[in-house]
Amino acid sequence: MKEKKTGFVALIGRPSSGKSTLLNKLCGYKASIVSKHPQTTRFLVKGIYNDDSSQIIFIDSPGFHNFNSNLNRGLSNLAVRNTENADVILYVVDTTREFGREEEDIINKIKPLERITIVVLNKIDLENSDMEIKNRVLEKLAPVGVVEFSALKGKNPDKIINLIKKNLQIGPMYFPEDYVTDQSIPFRITEVVREKIFQLTKEEVPHSCYAEVEELKVNEDKIEARCAVFVENESQKGIIIGSKGSMIKMIGVKARYDLENIFERRVNLFLNVKVHKDWRKKDEFLKKMFDIS
């Protein structure tokens, strides 16, 4: 088997620090869903970067929370497990926010692992960016490198890639060279549907829903999927459906557009909204769905 510089790189940071946008910039394609809301990422999402000399498997994990809900605790545990299995940790720091409890908790979790760590200072192009947080992070952590980055403008992705490659070992590739992700078709469909819900609805509704592909037919030139969107109560169901079905129609149109670009074939997407009462409070369901504890 062909050998390159290979390894797993875990992205970790506070919610809405820009991890998913950074992942997409580094990979050069949409590997992870993005929105302005925290908790958009609920699963470990792999994006695979290939060039002539390296294969880097990026893992975008949920933002690290210190809130006490069962879901938030589980997502934070998932993020920590992600770093434990990584060769390199990419710690994404939002420079528009003050150094706080969540940064302390992240550093306290990753420092004992003694993994190669790269700090990415994100959102440096924004007016309220403050580099004081850099000093606070570096007081407590000794990374192999610090890179300033603008996820929106795409500044310095090559610098980050080169720094990662510098700290990887030569070994066999984990995936074929033409692979860009190990995500299944149903997973990608549900993630894009969730992204559109995050982008188009407000307040608590996006956090109260999840999506599940119930039927799937895949052909060379077409994908047909029936996808259920689950919410916690009838009020949220009404918001997702919208007046005369306007919201669910818009979610479907926007999701279909992205999915056809991702899969490079026609996509027929049928959405149905259902109620799964108080699913976020059901420990057994959360453990099964997110593999968390």
NUDO-412291 format. One record per residue: residue number from 1; x, y, z of N, C-alpha, C in turn. Coordinates in steps of 0.2 Angstrom, whole numbers, plus 5000, padded with zeros to 4 digits. Example, Ala and Ser with C-alpha at 12.3 -4.5 7.8 and 13.67 -1.06 7.14 Angstrom:
<rs>
[1 [5066 4972 5039] [5062 4978 5039] [5066 4984 5039]]
[2 [5064 4989 5035] [5068 4995 5036] [5064 5000 5039]]
</rs>
This chain:
<rs>
[1 [5004 4994 5000] [5000 5000 5000] [5004 5006 5000]]
[2 [5002 5011 4996] [5006 5017 4996] [5007 5021 5003]]
[3 [5012 5024 5004] [5013 5027 5010] [5014 5035 5010]]
[4 [5011 5038 5014] [5011 5046 5014] [5012 5048 5022]]
[5 [5013 5054 5023] [5012 5057 5030] [5004 5056 5031]]
[6 [5002 5052 5036] [4995 5051 5038] [4994 5052 5045]]
[7 [4988 5054 5047] [4986 5054 5054] [4979 5057 5054]]
[8 [4976 5057 5061] [4970 5060 5062] [4971 5066 5066]]
[9 [4967 5071 5064] [4967 5078 5067] [4960 5079 5070]]
[10 [4960 5081 5077] [4954 5082 5080] [4953 5090 5081]]
[11 [4947 5092 5079] [4946 5099 5080] [4942 5100 5086]]
[12 [4944 5104 5091] [4940 5106 5097] [4940 5113 5098]]
[13 [4935 5115 5102] [4934 5122 5103] [4927 5123 5106]]
[14 [4926 5130 5108] [4920 5131 5111] [4914 5131 5106]]
[15 [4908 5131 5107] [4903 5131 5102] [4903 5137 5098]]
[16 [4902 5137 5092] [4902 5142 5087] [4908 5146 5087]]
[17 [4914 5142 5088] [4921 5145 5087] [4923 5145 5080]]
[18 [4919 5141 5076] [4921 5141 5068] [4924 5135 5066]]
[19 [4924 5129 5070] [4927 5123 5069] [4925 5120 5062]]
[20 [4918 5120 5061] [4915 5117 5055] [4917 5121 5049]]
[21 [4917 5127 5049] [4919 5132 5044] [4926 5130 5042]]
[22 [4930 5130 5047] [4938 5129 5046] [4939 5122 5043]]
[23 [4935 5117 5045] [4936 5110 5042] [4934 5110 5035]]
[24 [4929 5114 5033] [4927 5114 5026] [4932 5118 5022]]
[25 [4935 5123 5025] [4941 5127 5021] [4947 5122 5020]]
[26 [4949 5119 5025] [4955 5115 5025] [4954 5109 5020]]
[27 [4948 5106 5020] [4946 5100 5015] [4945 5103 5008]]
[28 [4943 5109 5007] [4941 5111 5001] [4934 5109 4998]]
[29 [4930 5107 5003] [4923 5105 5001] [4919 5105 5007]]
[30 [4913 5104 5007] [4908 5104 5012] [4908 5097 5016]]
[31 [4912 5097 5021] [4912 5090 5025] [4908 5091 5031]]
[32 [4907 5097 5034] [4903 5098 5040] [4898 5103 5039]]
[33 [4892 5102 5042] [4887 5108 5042] [4889 5114 5046]]
[34 [4886 5119 5044] [4888 5126 5047] [4882 5130 5048]]
[35 [4882 5133 5054] [4877 5138 5056] [4879 5143 5061]]
[36 [4876 5148 5062] [4878 5153 5068] [4876 5150 5075]]
[37 [4872 5145 5075] [4869 5142 5081] [4874 5138 5084]]
[38 [4875 5138 5091] [4879 5132 5094] [4876 5126 5094]]
[39 [4879 5120 5095] [4877 5113 5095] [4875 5111 5088]]
[40 [4877 5115 5082] [4875 5112 5076] [4878 5105 5075]]
[41 [4885 5104 5077] [4888 5098 5076] [4886 5093 5082]]
[42 [4883 5088 5080] [4882 5083 5086] [4885 5076 5085]]
[43 [4889 5075 5080] [4892 5069 5078] [4899 5070 5077]]
[44 [4904 5065 5077] [4910 5066 5074] [4910 5065 5067]]
[45 [4912 5071 5063] [4912 5071 5056] [4919 5071 5053]]
[46 [4920 5066 5049] [4927 5065 5046] [4927 5069 5039]]
[47 [4932 5073 5038] [4933 5075 5031] [4941 5073 5030]]
[48 [4942 5071 5024] [4948 5068 5022] [4952 5073 5017]]
[49 [4958 5075 5019] [4962 5079 5014] [4967 5075 5011]]
[50 [4968 5075 5005] [4973 5071 5001] [4977 5076 4997]]
[51 [4984 5075 4997] [4988 5078 4992] [4994 5073 4990]]
[52 [4999 5075 4986] [5004 5070 4984] [5008 5067 4990]]
[53 [5008 5070 4995] [5013 5068 5001] [5009 5066 5007]]
[54 [5002 5068 5007] [4999 5067 5014] [4992 5065 5013]]
[55 [4989 5062 5018] [4982 5060 5019] [4981 5062 5027]]
[56 [4976 5067 5027] [4975 5070 5034] [4967 5069 5035]]
[57 [4966 5065 5040] [4959 5064 5042] [4956 5069 5047]]
[58 [4952 5073 5046] [4950 5078 5051] [4944 5076 5054]]
[59 [4943 5077 5060] [4937 5075 5064] [4934 5081 5067]]
[60 [4928 5083 5065] [4925 5089 5068] [4920 5087 5073]]
[61 [4921 5089 5080] [4917 5086 5085] [4913 5092 5088]]
[62 [4908 5090 5092] [4903 5095 5095] [4907 5100 5099]]
[63 [4905 5107 5099] [4908 5112 5103] [4908 5110 5110]]
[64 [4913 5112 5114] [4914 5110 5121] [4909 5114 5126]]
[65 [4904 5111 5129] [4900 5114 5133] [4901 5113 5141]]
[66 [4900 5118 5145] [4900 5116 5152] [4893 5117 5155]]
[67 [4888 5117 5151] [4881 5117 5154] [4879 5110 5156]]
[68 [4874 5110 5160] [4872 5104 5164] [4867 5099 5161]]
[69 [4864 5101 5155] [4859 5096 5152] [4863 5090 5150]]
[70 [4859 5085 5150] [4861 5078 5148] [4864 5078 5141]]
[71 [4861 5082 5136] [4863 5082 5129] [4870 5086 5129]]
[72 [4871 5091 5132] [4877 5095 5132] [4883 5091 5135]]
[73 [4881 5088 5141] [4887 5084 5144] [4889 5078 5140]]
[74 [4884 5075 5136] [4886 5070 5132] [4890 5072 5126]]
[75 [4888 5078 5123] [4892 5081 5117] [4899 5083 5119]]
[76 [4900 5085 5125] [4906 5087 5128] [4910 5081 5129]]
[77 [4908 5076 5131] [4911 5069 5132] [4913 5067 5125]]
[78 [4909 5068 5120] [4911 5065 5113] [4916 5069 5111]]
[79 [4917 5076 5112] [4922 5080 5110] [4929 5078 5113]]
[80 [4929 5076 5119] [4935 5074 5123] [4937 5068 5120]]
[81 [4933 5063 5119] [4935 5056 5117] [4938 5057 5110]]
[82 [4936 5062 5106] [4938 5063 5099] [4946 5065 5100]]
[83 [4947 5069 5105] [4954 5071 5105] [4959 5066 5108]]
[84 [4956 5061 5112] [4960 5056 5115] [4963 5051 5109]]
[85 [4959 5051 5104] [4961 5046 5099] [4965 5049 5093]]
[86 [4967 5056 5094] [4970 5060 5088] [4977 5060 5088]]
[87 [4980 5061 5083] [4987 5062 5082] [4989 5069 5083]]
[88 [4985 5073 5081] [4986 5081 5082] [4979 5084 5084]]
[89 [4980 5088 5089] [4974 5092 5091] [4974 5099 5088]]
[90 [4969 5101 5084] [4968 5108 5081] [4963 5112 5086]]
[91 [4966 5116 5090] [4962 5119 5095] [4960 5126 5092]]
[92 [4953 5127 5091] [4951 5133 5087] [4948 5138 5093]]
[93 [4951 5144 5093] [4950 5149 5098] [4946 5155 5095]]
[94 [4940 5156 5097] [4936 5162 5095] [4939 5168 5098]]
[95 [4943 5172 5094] [4946 5179 5096] [4941 5184 5098]]
[96 [4934 5183 5096] [4929 5188 5098] [4926 5187 5105]]
[97 [4929 5182 5108] [4926 5181 5115] [4931 5181 5120]]
[98 [4930 5183 5126] [4934 5183 5131] [4936 5176 5134]]
[99 [4942 5175 5136] [4944 5169 5139] [4940 5167 5145]]
[100 [4937 5161 5145] [4932 5160 5150] [4932 5153 5153]]
[101 [4927 5151 5156] [4927 5144 5159] [4928 5138 5154]]
[102 [4924 5139 5148] [4925 5134 5143] [4932 5133 5141]]
[103 [4936 5139 5140] [4942 5138 5137] [4947 5134 5143]]
[104 [4945 5136 5149] [4949 5133 5155] [4948 5125 5155]]
[105 [4941 5124 5154] [4939 5117 5154] [4943 5113 5148]]
[106 [4943 5116 5142] [4946 5113 5136] [4953 5111 5137]]
[107 [4957 5117 5140] [4964 5116 5141] [4965 5111 5146]]
[108 [4961 5110 5151] [4962 5105 5157] [4961 5098 5154]]
[109 [4957 5098 5149] [4955 5091 5146] [4961 5089 5141]]
[110 [4963 5093 5137] [4968 5091 5132] [4975 5091 5134]]
[111 [4977 5095 5139] [4984 5096 5142] [4987 5089 5144]]
[112 [4983 5086 5148] [4986 5079 5151] [4987 5074 5145]]
[113 [4984 5075 5140] [4984 5070 5134] [4991 5070 5131]]
[114 [4994 5076 5132] [5001 5077 5129] [5001 5076 5121]]
[115 [4996 5078 5118] [4996 5077 5111] [4999 5083 5107]]
[116 [5001 5082 5101] [5004 5088 5097] [4998 5092 5096]]
[117 [4998 5099 5098] [4993 5103 5098] [4994 5110 5094]]
[118 [4990 5112 5090] [4991 5118 5086] [4985 5122 5088]]
[119 [4986 5129 5089] [4981 5133 5091] [4979 5138 5085]]
[120 [4973 5138 5083] [4971 5142 5077] [4966 5148 5080]]
[121 [4969 5154 5079] [4965 5160 5082] [4961 5162 5076]]
[122 [4954 5160 5077] [4949 5162 5072] [4946 5168 5073]]
[123 [4943 5171 5067] [4939 5177 5067] [4943 5183 5068]]
[124 [4949 5183 5066] [4954 5189 5067] [4952 5195 5063]]
[125 [4948 5194 5058] [4946 5199 5053] [4940 5203 5056]]
[126 [4937 5201 5061] [4931 5204 5064] [4933 5210 5069]]
[127 [4929 5215 5069] [4931 5221 5072] [4932 5220 5080]]
[128 [4928 5216 5083] [4928 5214 5090] [4933 5209 5092]]
[129 [4938 5207 5087] [4943 5202 5088] [4948 5205 5093]]
[130 [4950 5201 5098] [4955 5203 5103] [4960 5198 5105]]
[131 [4966 5200 5103] [4971 5195 5104] [4974 5193 5111]]
[132 [4970 5197 5116] [4972 5195 5123] [4970 5188 5125]]
[133 [4965 5185 5121] [4964 5178 5123] [4970 5173 5121]]
[134 [4973 5175 5116] [4979 5172 5114] [4984 5171 5119]]
[135 [4986 5177 5123] [4990 5177 5128] [4988 5172 5134]]
[136 [4981 5172 5135] [4979 5168 5141] [4979 5161 5139]]
[137 [4978 5159 5133] [4979 5152 5131] [4986 5150 5131]]
[138 [4991 5154 5129] [4998 5152 5129] [5001 5152 5136]]
[139 [4998 5155 5140] [5000 5155 5147] [4999 5148 5150]]
[140 [4994 5144 5147] [4992 5138 5150] [4994 5132 5145]]
[141 [4995 5133 5139] [4996 5128 5134] [5003 5129 5130]]
[142 [5006 5124 5128] [5012 5125 5124] [5011 5121 5117]]
[143 [5008 5124 5113] [5007 5121 5106] [5013 5121 5102]]
[144 [5013 5117 5097] [5019 5117 5092] [5018 5123 5087]]
[145 [5013 5126 5087] [5012 5132 5082] [5005 5136 5084]]
[146 [5005 5142 5082] [4999 5146 5083] [4998 5150 5076]]
[147 [4992 5149 5073] [4990 5151 5067] [4984 5156 5067]]
[148 [4985 5162 5064] [4979 5166 5064] [4975 5165 5058]]
[149 [4968 5165 5059] [4964 5162 5053] [4958 5166 5053]]
[150 [4955 5167 5047] [4949 5170 5046] [4945 5165 5042]]
[151 [4940 5161 5045] [4936 5156 5042] [4932 5159 5036]]
[152 [4930 5165 5037] [4926 5168 5031] [4930 5170 5025]]
[153 [4936 5172 5026] [4940 5174 5021] [4945 5169 5019]]
[154 [4945 5164 5023] [4950 5158 5021] [4957 5159 5021]]
[155 [4959 5164 5026] [4966 5166 5027] [4970 5160 5030]]
[156 [4975 5159 5027] [4980 5154 5030] [4979 5147 5030]]
[157 [4974 5144 5026] [4973 5137 5027] [4979 5133 5025]]
[158 [4983 5135 5020] [4989 5131 5018] [4994 5131 5024]]
[159 [4995 5136 5028] [4999 5137 5033] [4997 5132 5038]]
[160 [4991 5131 5040] [4988 5126 5044] [4990 5119 5042]]
[161 [4988 5117 5035] [4990 5111 5033] [4997 5109 5033]]
[162 [5001 5114 5031] [5009 5112 5031] [5011 5111 5039]]
[163 [5008 5115 5043] [5010 5114 5050] [5008 5107 5053]]
[164 [5002 5105 5051] [5000 5098 5052] [5004 5093 5049]]
[165 [5006 5093 5043] [5010 5088 5039] [5017 5088 5043]]
[166 [5019 5093 5045] [5026 5093 5048] [5026 5089 5054]]
[167 [5020 5088 5057] [5020 5084 5064] [5017 5077 5063]]
[168 [5016 5075 5057] [5013 5068 5056] [5019 5064 5054]]
[169 [5018 5057 5055] [5023 5052 5053] [5021 5049 5046]]
[170 [5026 5046 5043] [5024 5042 5036] [5022 5035 5038]]
[171 [5016 5034 5035] [5013 5027 5036] [5008 5025 5030]]
[172 [5005 5020 5031] [5000 5018 5026] [4994 5022 5026]]
[173 [4991 5023 5020] [4985 5027 5020] [4979 5024 5023]]
[174 [4974 5027 5027] [4969 5024 5030] [4963 5024 5025]]
[175 [4963 5028 5020] [4957 5028 5015] [4960 5028 5008]]
[176 [4956 5026 5003] [4959 5027 4996] [4959 5034 4994]]
[177 [4964 5036 4989] [4965 5043 4988] [4959 5047 4985]]
[178 [4954 5044 4983] [4948 5047 4980] [4943 5048 4985]]
[179 [4944 5046 4991] [4939 5047 4997] [4940 5054 4999]]
[180 [4934 5057 5001] [4934 5064 5004] [4930 5063 5011]]
[181 [4927 5058 5012] [4923 5057 5019] [4921 5050 5019]]
[182 [4920 5048 5026] [4918 5041 5027] [4910 5041 5029]]
[183 [4907 5047 5028] [4900 5048 5030] [4896 5044 5025]]
[184 [4891 5041 5028] [4886 5037 5023] [4881 5042 5020]]
[185 [4878 5040 5015] [4873 5044 5012] [4867 5046 5016]]
[186 [4864 5042 5020] [4859 5044 5025] [4862 5049 5030]]
[187 [4868 5048 5032] [4871 5053 5037] [4871 5060 5034]]
[188 [4874 5060 5028] [4875 5067 5024] [4868 5070 5023]]
[189 [4863 5066 5021] [4856 5069 5020] [4854 5072 5027]]
[190 [4854 5068 5032] [4851 5071 5038] [4855 5077 5041]]
[191 [4861 5077 5040] [4865 5083 5042] [4864 5089 5038]]
[192 [4863 5089 5032] [4861 5094 5028] [4854 5097 5029]]
[193 [4849 5092 5030] [4843 5094 5032] [4843 5098 5039]]
[194 [4847 5096 5044] [4847 5099 5050] [4851 5106 5049]]
[195 [4856 5106 5045] [4859 5113 5044] [4854 5118 5041]]
[196 [4849 5116 5037] [4844 5121 5034] [4839 5123 5039]]
[197 [4838 5118 5044] [4833 5120 5049] [4836 5125 5054]]
[198 [4843 5124 5055] [4847 5129 5059] [4847 5136 5056]]
[199 [4848 5136 5049] [4848 5142 5046] [4842 5146 5045]]
[200 [4836 5142 5045] [4830 5145 5043] [4825 5146 5049]]
[201 [4826 5143 5054] [4822 5144 5060] [4826 5147 5066]]
[202 [4822 5149 5071] [4826 5153 5076] [4825 5150 5083]]
[203 [4828 5153 5088] [4828 5151 5095] [4829 5144 5096]]
[204 [4824 5141 5100] [4825 5134 5103] [4824 5129 5097]]
[205 [4820 5130 5092] [4818 5125 5088] [4823 5121 5085]]
[206 [4829 5124 5082] [4834 5120 5079] [4837 5115 5084]]
[207 [4838 5117 5090] [4841 5112 5095] [4836 5106 5097]]
[208 [4829 5107 5096] [4824 5103 5098] [4823 5097 5092]]
[209 [4827 5097 5087] [4825 5093 5082] [4831 5088 5080]]
[210 [4829 5083 5077] [4834 5078 5074] [4831 5075 5068]]
[211 [4835 5073 5063] [4832 5070 5057] [4834 5063 5056]]
[212 [4830 5059 5052] [4832 5052 5051] [4829 5050 5045]]
[213 [4833 5047 5041] [4831 5044 5034] [4827 5038 5035]]
[214 [4821 5037 5033] [4817 5032 5034] [4817 5027 5028]]
[215 [4817 5030 5022] [4818 5026 5016] [4823 5029 5011]]
[216 [4827 5025 5008] [4832 5027 5003] [4833 5023 4997]]
[217 [4833 5026 4991] [4834 5022 4985] [4840 5026 4981]]
[218 [4845 5023 4980] [4851 5026 4977] [4852 5022 4970]]
[219 [4852 5027 4965] [4854 5024 4958] [4860 5029 4956]]
[220 [4863 5027 4950] [4868 5030 4947] [4867 5038 4946]]
[221 [4861 5039 4944] [4859 5046 4942] [4854 5049 4946]]
[222 [4852 5046 4952] [4847 5049 4956] [4847 5046 4963]]
[223 [4845 5050 4968] [4844 5048 4975] [4837 5050 4977]]
[224 [4834 5045 4980] [4827 5047 4982] [4827 5045 4990]]
[225 [4825 5050 4994] [4825 5049 5001] [4819 5052 5004]]
[226 [4816 5048 5009] [4811 5050 5013] [4814 5051 5020]]
[227 [4814 5057 5022] [4817 5059 5029] [4812 5062 5034]]
[228 [4812 5059 5040] [4808 5062 5045] [4812 5067 5049]]
[229 [4809 5073 5051] [4811 5078 5055] [4807 5077 5062]]
[230 [4811 5076 5067] [4808 5075 5074] [4809 5081 5078]]
[231 [4803 5083 5081] [4803 5089 5086] [4800 5086 5093]]
[232 [4801 5091 5098] [4799 5088 5104] [4791 5090 5106]]
[233 [4788 5094 5102] [4781 5096 5104] [4777 5098 5097]]
[234 [4771 5099 5098] [4767 5101 5092] [4768 5108 5090]]
[235 [4770 5112 5095] [4771 5119 5093] [4777 5120 5089]]
[236 [4782 5116 5090] [4788 5116 5086] [4787 5113 5079]]
[237 [4783 5108 5079] [4781 5105 5073] [4777 5110 5068]]
[238 [4773 5114 5071] [4770 5119 5067] [4775 5124 5064]]
[239 [4780 5126 5068] [4785 5131 5066] [4789 5128 5060]]
[240 [4791 5121 5061] [4795 5118 5055] [4791 5118 5049]]
[241 [4784 5116 5050] [4780 5116 5044] [4779 5122 5041]]
[242 [4777 5127 5045] [4776 5134 5043] [4769 5135 5040]]
[243 [4767 5141 5038] [4761 5143 5036] [4760 5140 5029]]
[244 [4755 5135 5028] [4753 5132 5022] [4759 5128 5020]]
[245 [4763 5125 5024] [4769 5121 5022] [4775 5125 5019]]
[246 [4775 5132 5020] [4780 5136 5017] [4787 5134 5020]]
[247 [4788 5133 5027] [4794 5132 5029] [4797 5126 5028]]
[248 [4794 5120 5028] [4796 5114 5027] [4798 5113 5019]]
[249 [4794 5117 5015] [4796 5117 5008] [4802 5121 5007]]
[250 [4803 5126 5010] [4810 5130 5009] [4816 5126 5012]]
[251 [4815 5122 5017] [4820 5118 5020] [4822 5112 5015]]
[252 [4817 5110 5012] [4818 5104 5007] [4821 5107 5001]]
[253 [4819 5113 4998] [4822 5116 4992] [4830 5117 4993]]
[254 [4831 5120 4999] [4838 5122 5000] [4842 5116 5002]]
[255 [4840 5111 5005] [4843 5105 5006] [4845 5101 5000]]
[256 [4839 5101 4996] [4840 5097 4989] [4846 5100 4985]]
[257 [4846 5107 4985] [4851 5110 4981] [4858 5108 4983]]
[258 [4859 5108 4990] [4866 5106 4992] [4867 5099 4991]]
[259 [4862 5095 4992] [4864 5088 4991] [4865 5086 4984]]
[260 [4862 5089 4979] [4863 5088 4972] [4871 5090 4971]]
[261 [4873 5095 4974] [4880 5097 4973] [4885 5092 4976]]
[262 [4883 5090 4982] [4887 5085 4986] [4888 5078 4982]]
[263 [4882 5075 4980] [4882 5069 4977] [4882 5069 4969]]
[264 [4882 5075 4966] [4883 5076 4959] [4878 5071 4955]]
[265 [4872 5071 4958] [4866 5068 4954] [4860 5071 4957]]
[266 [4854 5069 4953] [4848 5072 4955] [4846 5069 4962]]
[267 [4842 5073 4966] [4840 5071 4973] [4833 5073 4973]]
[268 [4829 5068 4975] [4822 5069 4977] [4821 5068 4984]]
[269 [4819 5073 4988] [4819 5073 4995] [4812 5074 4997]]
[270 [4810 5070 5001] [4803 5071 5004] [4804 5071 5012]]
[271 [4801 5077 5015] [4802 5078 5022] [4795 5077 5025]]
[272 [4795 5074 5031] [4789 5073 5035] [4791 5075 5042]]
[273 [4787 5079 5046] [4788 5082 5053] [4784 5077 5058]]
[274 [4788 5075 5063] [4785 5071 5068] [4786 5073 5075]]
[275 [4783 5071 5080] [4784 5073 5087] [4787 5067 5090]]
[276 [4793 5068 5093] [4796 5063 5098] [4796 5067 5105]]
[277 [4791 5067 5109] [4791 5071 5115] [4797 5071 5119]]
[278 [4800 5076 5121] [4805 5077 5126] [4811 5073 5125]]
[279 [4813 5071 5118] [4818 5067 5117] [4825 5068 5120]]
[280 [4826 5075 5121] [4833 5077 5124] [4833 5075 5131]]
[281 [4828 5073 5134] [4828 5072 5141] [4828 5064 5143]]
[282 [4828 5060 5137] [4828 5053 5138] [4835 5050 5137]]
[283 [4838 5048 5143] [4845 5046 5143] [4847 5040 5138]]
[284 [4842 5035 5138] [4844 5029 5134] [4843 5031 5127]]
[285 [4839 5035 5125] [4839 5037 5118] [4845 5041 5116]]
[286 [4847 5046 5120] [4853 5050 5119] [4859 5045 5118]]
[287 [4860 5040 5123] [4866 5036 5122] [4866 5032 5116]]
[288 [4860 5029 5114] [4859 5026 5108] [4860 5030 5101]]
[289 [4858 5036 5101] [4858 5040 5095] [4865 5043 5094]]
[290 [4868 5045 5100] [4874 5049 5099] [4880 5045 5102]]
[291 [4879 5039 5104] [4884 5035 5107] [4888 5039 5112]]
[292 [4884 5042 5117] [4887 5046 5122] [4885 5043 5129]]
[293 [4888 5045 5134] [4887 5043 5141] [4887 5048 5146]]
</rs>
